[in-house]
């Protein structure tokens, strides 16, 4: 089953109300037993739990598989215009279809809540500077593109003008939804990437060619390593013999990988396996090969 908004097709569905959220929104269960959020003008007016939904008033339904997310969404919709959820749905669809991002369903709640808060800030004349905007644009280009799209949607539909600082904040919500972390952790990732690259530059005395394929692959590898750490999916030591071979053949790169691993362990509190250090070594070696060819 897909998730998100679907317009009611007029087919004969047996939808039973579980909870009235407001006059236009109810929590309900469809004829397959799936919990949904149903919307339509006057849909909840005078209704009570156990009632069948008035088919003539049903306009849209919102499907979410995760029950916790459903409950959080209900709480939000009590005091939030449904239009914000609709915009969130369209932005998420863009991220998935155009940017091919794999997202946790929590994005529907976190992004809707963020949009609600951002608009409230804007009405009060409060503008926040994004201290890590440069790092977000540098390391999370796809997510930042989604942030830019979101800012454009807000401008077109609500007439609210946000700067690229806000696009950066929105981008972090998509990083969070990809990694399965919380937003405060996601906000640390760009600085972690910067620090790791600085360690490699310092230890290997290398100036990165940021246009090279190996540099891009190294950055991507670090991002996925961080993702595996927070998801507790770190690679186990299944290639011990190969790791020892690389350690003997490339001692400088190995020492550098140890320093990178030590930094990651210090920041995240998670231990990095020998196999993960081996892959760090390999990517460091490839970046050095680029440098030697260009020097």
SVG drawing of the C-alpha trace seen along z (x, -y; Angstrom):
<svg xmlns="http://www.w3.org/2000/svg" viewBox="-25 -41 77 55">
<polyline fill="none" stroke="black" stroke-width="0.4" points="0.0,0.0 1.2,-3.5 1.0,-6.2 -0.1,-9.9 -3.1,-11.7 -5.6,-10.1 -8.6,-11.8 -11.9,-10.0 -12.9,-8.2 -16.6,-7.9 -16.4,-4.2 -18.7,-2.6 -16.4,-2.3 -17.5,-1.4 -15.6,-3.9 -16.3,-4.0 -15.4,-7.0 -13.1,-6.4 -12.6,-10.0 -13.7,-13.4 -10.7,-15.7 -12.7,-18.8 -15.6,-19.6 -13.8,-18.7 -11.4,-15.9 -12.0,-12.6 -9.9,-9.5 -11.5,-6.5 -11.1,-2.8 -11.8,-1.8 -13.4,1.5 -10.0,3.3 -9.5,2.4 -6.8,-0.2 -6.7,-3.3 -7.0,-6.6 -7.4,-10.3 -10.5,-11.3 -11.3,-14.8 -14.2,-16.7 -16.2,-19.8 -18.5,-19.2 -17.4,-15.6 -17.0,-15.6 -19.9,-18.0 -22.4,-16.2 -20.6,-12.9 -19.6,-10.5 -17.4,-7.4 -19.0,-4.3 -20.9,-6.4 -20.4,-5.6 -18.9,-8.4 -21.2,-10.4 -19.9,-9.4 -21.1,-12.7 -18.9,-14.7 -15.8,-12.5 -13.2,-14.3 -9.7,-12.9 -8.1,-10.2 -4.6,-10.0 -3.0,-6.6 -0.2,-6.1 1.0,-2.6 2.8,-3.5 0.3,-3.9 2.5,-6.2 2.8,-8.5 -1.0,-8.4 -1.6,-9.4 1.0,-12.3 -0.7,-13.4 -4.1,-13.6 -2.7,-15.7 -1.2,-18.1 -4.4,-18.5 -6.3,-19.7 -4.6,-23.1 -3.0,-23.0 -4.6,-23.8 -4.9,-20.7 -3.4,-22.7 0.0,-22.3 -0.3,-18.5 -1.3,-18.7 1.8,-20.7 3.9,-18.3 2.4,-15.4 3.4,-17.1 6.9,-17.9 7.4,-14.3 6.1,-13.0 8.7,-15.3 11.5,-14.0 10.5,-10.4 9.8,-10.6 12.3,-13.2 15.1,-12.8 14.6,-9.1 14.9,-9.5 13.9,-6.6 12.0,-8.1 10.7,-7.1 6.9,-7.9 7.7,-10.2 8.5,-12.9 4.8,-13.6 4.6,-14.7 8.0,-16.4 7.7,-18.4 4.1,-19.4 5.0,-20.5 8.0,-22.4 6.0,-24.2 3.4,-25.2 6.1,-26.6 8.0,-28.3 4.9,-30.1 4.1,-31.2 7.7,-32.5 7.3,-34.4 4.1,-36.1 5.9,-37.3 8.7,-38.7 11.3,-36.1 13.9,-35.0 16.5,-32.4 20.0,-32.1 21.1,-28.6 24.6,-28.3 25.4,-25.1 23.8,-26.1 27.0,-25.9 27.7,-22.4 24.1,-21.3 24.4,-22.6 27.8,-20.9 27.0,-17.5 23.3,-17.0 22.6,-18.4 19.5,-16.3 17.9,-17.1 18.7,-20.8 17.0,-20.6 13.9,-19.3 14.2,-22.2 14.3,-24.7 11.3,-23.0 9.4,-23.3 10.2,-27.0 8.9,-27.5 5.7,-25.6 5.2,-27.8 5.7,-30.9 3.3,-29.8 0.5,-28.6 0.7,-30.9 2.6,-33.9 5.2,-33.3 8.7,-34.1 11.5,-32.2 15.3,-32.4 17.6,-29.5 18.3,-29.3 14.8,-27.8 15.5,-25.5 18.4,-24.2 16.3,-23.6 13.8,-21.7 16.6,-19.6 17.6,-18.4 14.2,-16.9 14.7,-14.8 18.2,-13.8 16.5,-12.8 13.8,-10.8 16.4,-9.0 18.7,-8.1 15.9,-7.3 17.4,-9.7 16.1,-12.8 16.5,-16.3 19.2,-17.3 21.4,-14.3 20.7,-15.2 21.9,-18.8 25.3,-17.3 25.9,-15.3 27.2,-18.1 29.7,-19.2 30.8,-15.5 31.5,-15.3 33.5,-18.5 35.5,-17.3 36.2,-13.9 37.4,-15.5 39.6,-17.8 41.2,-14.9 42.0,-13.2 43.4,-16.4 45.6,-17.0 46.8,-13.4 47.4,-12.7 48.5,-16.2 46.0,-16.1 43.9,-18.8 40.6,-17.2 39.4,-17.5 35.8,-18.0 34.7,-17.4 36.3,-13.9 34.3,-10.7 36.4,-9.2 35.8,-12.3 32.1,-12.0 32.2,-8.3 34.1,-9.0 31.6,-11.5 28.8,-9.2 30.5,-6.3 30.8,-8.5 27.2,-9.5 26.1,-5.8 28.5,-4.9 26.9,-7.5 23.5,-6.2 24.5,-2.6 25.8,-3.7 22.6,-5.4 20.5,-2.5 22.8,-0.1 23.6,1.7 27.4,1.3 29.3,4.0 30.7,6.8 34.2,8.2 33.6,10.8 36.6,9.8 39.4,9.9 42.0,11.4 41.5,8.8 41.5,6.0 44.9,7.2 46.2,7.2 45.2,3.6 46.6,2.6 50.0,4.0 50.0,2.6 48.8,-0.9 50.0,-1.8 49.5,-5.6 46.0,-5.2 45.3,-2.7 46.5,-5.1 44.3,-7.8 41.3,-5.5 42.0,-4.8 41.9,-8.6 38.6,-9.0 37.1,-6.0 38.2,-7.4 36.6,-10.7 33.3,-9.0 33.3,-6.8 33.9,-9.9 31.0,-11.8 28.5,-8.9 29.5,-6.7 29.4,-3.7 32.3,-1.4 33.6,-1.1 34.4,2.4 37.7,3.4 35.7,4.0 34.3,0.5 37.8,-0.9 39.0,1.1 36.4,-0.5 37.5,-3.9 41.0,-3.0 40.0,-2.0 38.2,-5.3 41.1,-7.3 43.4,-5.5 41.3,-6.2 41.1,-9.9 44.9,-9.9 45.2,-8.3 43.2,-11.2 45.5,-13.7 48.6,-12.0 47.2,-12.0 46.4,-15.6 49.7,-16.8"/>
</svg>
